[in-house]
Every structure is written in C-alpha cells, then in structure tokens.
C-alpha cells in the first residue's frame, strides 16, 4: 500500500502535468463552473479536458468505489488530493447534485443494479440531477407534500408540483419525494423516486430572482412515469432517505458557500485597489479579508473534524445544521467584501468589465443561502435543541 507521502508526491506531479493552466485561474462567473449533463456546453476545450482527465482517474468522486466510477481513495488520500488541488488553485472539474446529494444516498440505500446504472454517469458528468423536495404548500413542513405516485404495473404515475427546484430547466433527471402510500401515516407514505425529465409529463418554469438570474424553477408532473426499478429503498422509506440526503445537501451548500466563487483578494486586484507589493490599499478592508480568511480556515478544520468523527461511527446528525448556518454566514460575508473591494465597479449590472454583473448578482443570490437547505432560523433551533441541549429550546 502506497504511503500517504508517496501518494501526495504522485498526486502533485499528476496535477501539475494534467491540470490545464486556464483551469487554475479564479472563477469569474458561473460559466466557469462545469455542471455536466446531456446538454452541457463546455466553456472551453480545457474545461472538457480537465473533466475527462479527472473522471478517468475517478477523482471527480475520489472516495467512491472504483466499480461505480470513483477513485477508491481513503478519506486521508482524498484530503491530500483536495490540498494539492488547492495548492495550484485547480478548479473543481465537476459540480453536481448527483455527487453532493444523490450519490451518497444511492451508495447507502440503492441496489447494486441502481448503483451501476446511475453512479458512473454521475462521476463522468453525463447526467445532471436536480432535487424535487419542496412544494408550494410544503417547504419547512416538507412532510406535508402532496405530489402523488400511483402504482401501475412496473411504474408509478406521478402527478403534482415541486418548487425551488434548482436548475430543473437544465437537468436530465430529478430525485423526488412522492407520496405513494395513500393509507400510511404521512411520514411512512413517502417514496424516493428517480424520474427522467425527458418525457412529456414533466415541465419546468423558471422563477425570477432579485439578482436577475435564477437557478430556481417550478416543476410540474402531469401523468409522468417513474419506473419501480428506479425507486430507491422500499416503498414508504423516502422520508428516512430524505433525512440522510439532507445532511449531504447541507454539506454541499456549505462547501460551495464557504469556499466557492470570487475571492475578495481577487476582487481587490480586479479593481486596482492594491499597492505595488500586492497588498490591498484599504487597511480596513485588508483586516476584514484577513478575518474572513482565518474564519474560513477554522471552518474548514471544523468540517474535517466532523467528517472524521462521522467516519468513526459518530455520524454528522444535527451538526450538519451548525455547519450549514456557519457556511451561509461565511458566504454572505465574502460576497459583501467582494462588493467593498470592487467599489463602484461592484454595482455594475451587465457588461464585460465585471463579468456581466456577476459580483452584484452573486451578492444578491447569497441571501438565498439562509433559506435553501433549511432556513437559518430552523437550523439554529436544531443546534439549540440537539447540539447545545439548551433548556427550554
């Protein structure tokens, strides 16, 4: 077995040789983020090449088993890979709800056949997934969902509506919570179905946001079909799977919120607010950025500790709510500092100078982090009750 030191050297050498230079540049807009999928258009040949090279090694999902498209790495090896990618500022080769959310659920609850069918295409970026949870009358009270699936031979006929479905208009498949057991108690009547969106019974409608851009959609099911073979777990087991997946969803939101997007230091350089030695001119802004950087490193260390504890059987549990809340706050602070660093240029709404207004749009978009994946208020209540055990909480 290769030592961790040798693995680090091999990984460092491979990344230096295989990560294109353009994939080491700061992300300036969403076009620089690769989501994959049937209809994905690569922003450049380098973006395509970087995904192909990483997927071939299984490093888009480094800890997944190799038979399901993963790298088969240990947790320590995966952390080394992450460190070495960070050292050269390598971009993520693939961002995916299939990786962050569905994949872990399939690994735990899916059949071997389901894993073989869905996990390798996720790892290669060939299927883009979205999440069908919230409904117009079932947001925080998700168990009140009313989208129904009626068993008809080898498939369910699904009718209903989902809302706040991120990137539904660009996705190939949706993993959805559907009420399939009409006579069962509401927590026990929900199933977890995988539904192909390329069929007549599925339509989407974008929801416009204050940022002027929107990842969110309404999703409508009108006699849509979902194969029984594409039900994850048993009939009525959906709520259990949903709770497990939610912890991974929050981890995905946290990772992107806390560490993704434009960096305030990069923003300062773009605005020209730097001294000859490269330091930021404004000492107050410089101090704020230093505090954010330190808090980000402390947060990253906390996430690693929680993951290590989970690996030893302690589970993440309610601590996912703590991480999600803190990641949300870090993201909001980072976007506010970006706007401060850019000065009046940060107010630009369109045009090439500021990437079609992406800093301002991202600042506005960051407000949604405190709602999606569980509102900050709900997460703080969970932390008070189940992490801190506060009396009367």
MIDODO-370505 format. One line per 10 residues: number of its first residue (from 1); their letters; for each residue y, z, x of C-alpha. Coordinates in steps of 0.05 Angstrom, whole numbers, m for minus. Example, Ala and Ser with C-alpha at 12.3 -4.5 7.8 and 13.67 -1.06 7.14 Angstrom:
BEGIN
1 = AS = m90:156:246 ~ m21:143:273
***
This chain:
BEGIN
1 = XXXXXXXXXX = 0:0:0 ~ 68:m20:27 ~ 114:37:46 ~ 180:44:10 ~ 217:29:75 ~ 180:m36:85 ~ 189:m54:12 ~ 264:m43:20 ~ 267:m89:81 ~ 226:m143:48
11 = XXXXXXXXXX = 268:m138:m15 ~ 333:m141:23 ~ 311:m202:62 ~ 287:m238:0 ~ 351:m224:m39 ~ 393:m249:19 ~ 353:m313:22 ~ 347:m326:m52 ~ 408:m300:m89 ~ 459:m356:m93
21 = XXXXXXXXXX = 528:m338:m67 ~ 560:m352:m135 ~ 513:m301:m166 ~ 544:m248:m121 ~ 614:m256:m149 ~ 644:m208:m200 ~ 632:m225:m273 ~ 696:m250:m303 ~ 674:m267:m374 ~ 614:m268:m420
31 = XXXXXXXXXX = 598:m339:m396 ~ 576:m308:m331 ~ 522:m267:m366 ~ 455:m301:m376 ~ 421:m285:m442 ~ 368:m339:m443 ~ 333:m366:m505 ~ 311:m432:m534 ~ 381:m459:m539 ~ 413:m427:m479
41 = XXXXXXXXXX = 460:m470:m438 ~ 466:m446:m366 ~ 536:m438:m339 ~ 515:m468:m273 ~ 454:m492:m234 ~ 459:m428:m193 ~ 452:m385:m256 ~ 389:m423:m275 ~ 361:m420:m205 ~ 374:m345:m200
51 = XXXXXXXXXX = 337:m332:m265 ~ 278:m376:m245 ~ 271:m343:m177 ~ 274:m272:m204 ~ 228:m287:m263 ~ 177:m318:m216 ~ 171:m252:m180 ~ 172:m213:m245 ~ 236:m179:m224 ~ 273:m191:m289
61 = XXXXXXXXXX = 227:m135:m314 ~ 205:m103:m248 ~ 164:m46:m277 ~ 126:m85:m330 ~ 53:m101:m314 ~ 43:m168:m278 ~ m3:m194:m333 ~ 56:m190:m381 ~ 106:m225:m336 ~ 130:m164:m298
71 = XXXXXXXXXX = 135:m146:m225 ~ 86:m88:m228 ~ 133:m45:m187 ~ 133:30:m185 ~ 195:67:m210 ~ 216:81:m138 ~ 207:8:m119 ~ 247:m14:m180 ~ 303:33:m160 ~ 303:4:m89
81 = XXXXXXXXXX = 309:m66:m119 ~ 368:m43:m161 ~ 401:m12:m100 ~ 392:m74:m57 ~ 418:m119:m113 ~ 479:m74:m119 ~ 490:m76:m44 ~ 502:m151:m46 ~ 535:m149:m114 ~ 479:m191:m144
91 = XXXXXXXXXX = 487:m204:m218 ~ 433:m188:m267 ~ 391:m251:m274 ~ 378:m238:m348 ~ 408:m194:m402 ~ 362:m187:m461 ~ 350:m143:m522 ~ 278:m164:m512 ~ 279:m129:m444 ~ 320:m68:m464
101 = XXXXXXXXXX = 291:m53:m532 ~ 233:m94:m559 ~ 194:m97:m493 ~ 185:m22:m486 ~ 164:m17:m559 ~ 113:m73:m551 ~ 85:m41:m488 ~ 74:24:m525 ~ 55:1:m595 ~ 36:m73:m590
111 = XXXXXXXXXX = m34:m102:m587 ~ m57:m137:m524 ~ m50:m204:m561 ~ 21:m188:m581 ~ 39:m169:m510 ~ 11:m233:m482 ~ 46:m274:m536 ~ 116:m244:m531 ~ 127:m206:m465 ~ 120:m263:m414
121 = XXXXXXXXXX = 170:m308:m452 ~ 218:m249:m455 ~ 211:m239:m379 ~ 225:m313:m367 ~ 285:m314:m414 ~ 253:m363:m462 ~ 262:m323:m526 ~ 327:m289:m546 ~ 318:m230:m593 ~ 364:m192:m640
131 = XXXXXXXXXX = 355:m127:m677 ~ 350:m121:m753 ~ 364:m48:m768 ~ 430:m33:m804 ~ 443:m56:m875 ~ 506:m55:m919 ~ 481:10:m951 ~ 441:37:m894 ~ 477:49:m828 ~ 474:121:m803
141 = XXXXXXXXXX = 427:135:m862 ~ 381:79:m838 ~ 320:105:m875 ~ 353:83:m940 ~ 344:9:m921 ~ 325:m37:m978 ~ 302:m101:m944 ~ 232:m112:m972 ~ 169:m146:m949 ~ 114:m163:m999
151 = XXXXXXXXXX = 45:m176:m971 ~ 19:m245:m989 ~ m46:m262:m953 ~ m33:m270:m878 ~ 42:m258:m883 ~ 98:m217:m913 ~ 151:m249:m957 ~ 216:m217:m936 ~ 280:m210:m977 ~ 343:m171:m962
161 = XXXXXXXXXX = 403:m167:m916 ~ 419:m137:m848 ~ 489:m126:m819 ~ 519:m116:m750 ~ 463:m158:m722 ~ 487:m172:m651 ~ 482:m246:m632 ~ 439:m263:m692 ~ 472:m332:m695 ~ 447:m346:m624
171 = XXXXXXXXXX = 378:m312:m628 ~ 309:m342:m636 ~ 271:m282:m664 ~ 290:m216:m696 ~ 253:m149:m695 ~ 267:m118:m762 ~ 254:m56:m803 ~ 227:m76:m871 ~ 204:m34:m929 ~ 133:m58:m942
181 = XXXXXXXXXX = 100:3:m976 ~ 137:9:m1042 ~ 100:72:m1065 ~ 102:110:m1000 ~ 154:164:m983 ~ 215:129:m954 ~ 201:150:m882 ~ 129:124:m887 ~ 143:59:m924 ~ 177:20:m869
191 = XXXXXXXXXX = 143:m31:m823 ~ 166:m62:m758 ~ 163:m138:m765 ~ 176:m194:m715 ~ 207:m253:m752 ~ 220:m323:m727 ~ 292:m341:m745 ~ 280:m415:m741 ~ 258:m422:m814 ~ 293:m439:m880
201 = XXXXXXXXXX = 291:m368:m906 ~ 336:m338:m851 ~ 411:m349:m848 ~ 467:m315:m809 ~ 542:m306:m818 ~ 587:m282:m760 ~ 632:m221:m771 ~ 700:m229:m740 ~ 726:m170:m699 ~ 795:m147:m677
211 = XXXXXXXXXX = 781:m177:m608 ~ 779:m247:m638 ~ 708:m255:m614 ~ 646:m227:m646 ~ 574:m214:m626 ~ 561:m186:m695 ~ 532:m222:m755 ~ 505:m212:m825 ~ 433:m235:m831 ~ 401:m256:m896
221 = XXXXXXXXXX = 327:m262:m914 ~ 310:m304:m974 ~ 235:m310:m981 ~ 229:m311:m905 ~ 159:m307:m876 ~ 133:m256:m825 ~ 61:m261:m803 ~ 18:m198:m810 ~ m4:m212:m738 ~ 69:m202:m719
231 = XXXXXXXXXX = 74:m132:m748 ~ 79:m82:m691 ~ 38:m20:m705 ~ 7:m3:m772 ~ 38:m15:m840 ~ 88:41:m853 ~ 93:60:m779 ~ 160:27:m770 ~ 202:90:m771 ~ 163:120:m714
241 = XXXXXXXXXX = 171:56:m673 ~ 245:52:m692 ~ 259:121:m664 ~ 223:105:m599 ~ 261:40:m593 ~ 328:73:m608 ~ 324:113:m544 ~ 316:48:m505 ~ 372:15:m544 ~ 419:71:m525
251 = XXXXXXXXXX = 397:65:m452 ~ 413:m9:m455 ~ 481:3:m485 ~ 494:58:m434 ~ 475:14:m374 ~ 519:m44:m396 ~ 576:1:m419 ~ 578:43:m356 ~ 566:m9:m303 ~ 577:m78:m332
261 = XXXXXXXXXX = 640:m121:m339 ~ 703:m126:m298 ~ 716:m72:m246 ~ 786:m42:m243 ~ 789:m55:m167 ~ 775:m129:m180 ~ 827:m128:m235 ~ 879:m100:m187 ~ 864:m155:m136 ~ 870:m207:m191
271 = XXXXXXXXXX = 938:m181:m210 ~ 961:m178:m137 ~ 974:m103:m141 ~ 945:m88:m72 ~ 972:m71:m4 ~ 958:m111:60 ~ 899:m65:75 ~ 868:m80:7 ~ 885:m13:m26 ~ 918:m10:m94
281 = XXXXXXXXXX = 993:m4:m93 ~ 999:46:m150 ~ 975:115:m126 ~ 965:140:m198 ~ 921:80:m215 ~ 884:89:m149 ~ 869:161:m166 ~ 845:143:m236 ~ 799:90:m208 ~ 772:139:m156
291 = XXXXXXXXXX = 757:189:m212 ~ 722:135:m253 ~ 681:114:m193 ~ 659:186:m179 ~ 642:198:m252 ~ 603:133:m253 ~ 562:154:m193 ~ 549:223:m223 ~ 529:190:m288 ~ 482:142:m252
301 = XXXXXXXXXX = 449:201:m216 ~ 441:237:m283 ~ 408:176:m314 ~ 359:172:m256 ~ 342:246:m263 ~ 329:238:m337 ~ 285:177:m324 ~ 245:215:m271 ~ 235:273:m318 ~ 212:224:m372
311 = XXXXXXXXXX = 163:194:m322 ~ 133:264:m313 ~ 120:271:m388 ~ 182:308:m409 ~ 209:249:m449 ~ 281:229:m460 ~ 288:254:m531 ~ 356:279:m552 ~ 384:269:m482 ~ 390:195:m499
321 = XXXXXXXXXX = 447:216:m545 ~ 481:252:m487 ~ 475:191:m442 ~ 498:144:m496 ~ 561:185:m511 ~ 580:191:m437 ~ 566:117:m424 ~ 611:99:m482 ~ 668:142:m455 ~ 660:112:m385
331 = XXXXXXXXXX = 663:41:m413 ~ 726:57:m453 ~ 759:87:m391 ~ 740:28:m348 ~ 769:m22:m397 ~ 833:19:m403 ~ 840:20:m327 ~ 828:m56:m325 ~ 887:m65:m372 ~ 930:m18:m329
341 = XXXXXXXXXX = 912:m54:m265 ~ 927:m123:m295 ~ 994:m100:m322 ~ 1027:m151:m368 ~ 974:m203:m349 ~ 924:m159:m385 ~ 958:m176:m451 ~ 943:m250:m445 ~ 900:m273:m503 ~ 880:m343:m481
351 = XXXXXXXXXX = 886:m390:m423 ~ 852:m397:m355 ~ 894:m346:m318 ~ 858:m286:m348 ~ 792:m318:m369 ~ 814:m335:m439 ~ 840:m264:m450 ~ 773:m232:m435 ~ 802:m166:m407 ~ 842:m153:m470
361 = XXXXXXXXXX = 784:m175:m515 ~ 736:m131:m476 ~ 783:m71:m482 ~ 785:m80:m558 ~ 710:m93:m560 ~ 695:m28:m522 ~ 716:12:m583 ~ 653:m12:m618 ~ 611:25:m566 ~ 628:90:m602
371 = XXXXXXXXXX = 596:62:m666 ~ 537:18:m647 ~ 471:50:m629 ~ 492:114:m665 ~ 564:138:m673 ~ 594:186:m622 ~ 600:239:m676 ~ 527:235:m694 ~ 507:235:m620 ~ 550:296:m607
381 = XXXXXXXXXX = 517:332:m666 ~ 448:315:m637 ~ 469:342:m569 ~ 496:406:m600 ~ 433:418:m640 ~ 377:393:m596 ~ 403:395:m525 ~ 450:455:m524 ~ 417:493:m582 ~ 485:517:m605
391 = XXX = 483:569:m660 ~ 503:542:m728 ~ 501:470:m704
***
